[in-house]
Each structure stands twice: as structure tokens, then as C-alpha cells.
Amino acid sequence: MKKLILLCVLIPVMLFGQERIGAVKAGLYSPSATESGFIIGYEGSWEVDENFMFGFSADWFNKKYVDKKLVYDFDNFFGIESELNELRAKTNLHSIPLMFTVNAGRYVAPRTRAYFTASAGLDVLLIFYRNYENPEEDEFQGALDFAWRLGGGVSYELGRRSDVFAELTYHASKPSWEYEVKDQKTGRNKIFERSFDMNGIMLRFGFRFYF
């Protein structure tokens, strides 16, 4: 018990003893589930030394699209109603990945550092989709899945406590959920799986500040 208390005291002391870093990054994300779109995020870190830092990140990606796979499933099970099924498959997707991060790098030129980045955490999806019977009405569902990222970047020192950087990463996650639909014409029920393949490339630019 004493060791646990000591550990709880030492961890915050060690963290606040390190240099704190904040980064804002924005750019393009191309997940398999949707078309490419804008993504923005924040990364908070603690610097162990000039070559290694660790911390957390939170991002936000939003896309409105028609789920073509769901249209295909509706057509196969209930019969082809192209325009109506496309309306039923309209989706407003918010992706909020929450990740633990590590960055390791070294200087490759004066004021220029190349680095490797890795992350692991959860991809939280907030999904607004159309009601099957009344496709003008929205329904809400949440989904989450384990997520990971690998990538690299290059940063350039603007000043003593600020960097500008470019970063290319691969993000992997596949949240899903199931829901039941009843066809009022036939009385048949069908359980559909909504799977969101969020695997894709992120290209982002940003600024990093040292406090």
C-alpha cells in the first residue's frame, strides 16, 4: 500500500518535472469508410530529452456521406429502391480518436529534426443515421474500437520554444455496431452490421510549443 501511494505521488512530480509541450495539427484524412476530409487535433506531451517525448492526443474528423455498402445490403434484402435506400443510408459521422503517443527523433540538420511517432488508444465514433421507416428522421448511435497509428515527420525550429512540422501517419481502427430493421411490406426482420473501416492515411501540418 505504501509503495502504491508513493508511486501515485511520484508520477505527477516526474511528469511536471519534464518540459511540457503542446501541438496543434490539421490536415487531410482519407479513411476507407468515407471520402477524404479535414481533420484537426491537439497533442500534449512531456519531453524526457531532446530525442524522446510521450503524451496523449485527441482529434476530430467529420464527414457526411452515403454508405454505399448499406445501400447494397438494403437493395439485396428488401429490393432495389435506389433513391429511397440512398436516403436511408445517409450518415453523418464524427470520429474522435483518443490516443497515447510516443515520439522519438534526432536532428538531421541545423534546427531540423526527423522523428518517428506511434500511438494507441480508442477511436470513438458518434454516428447520426437515418431511420429506416422514416428516412427523414435522424437516429444516433455510438461505437468504439481499439486504434493504433504509425508514422513520421519533420520539424523545424522557428524559435527557442516553437516548431513547425509536417507529419504523415497511418491510422487503423474498425468500429462497428448492429441494428435490426423490419420491412413493413413483408414483415421480415433483418440485422445489419454497420462497420466503419477507418483505416487510412493522415497528412497534417502544425505548430508545437514548449512551455
VENTAJO-V779826 format. One line per field, one symbol per residue. ss: DSSP state (H for helix, E for strand, C for the rest). A space follows every 10 residues. Layout:
ss = ???
This chain:
ss = CHHHHHHHHH HHHHHHHCEE EEEEEEEEEE ECCCCCEEEE EEEEEEEEEC CEEEEEEEEE EEEEEECHHH HHHHHHHHCC CHHHHHHHCE EEEEEEEEEE EEEEEEEEEC CEEEEEEEEE EEEEEEEEEE CCCCCCCEEE EEEEEEEEEE EEEEEEEEEC CEEEEEEEEE EECEEEEEEE EECCCCCCEE EEEEEEECCE EEEEEEEEEE C
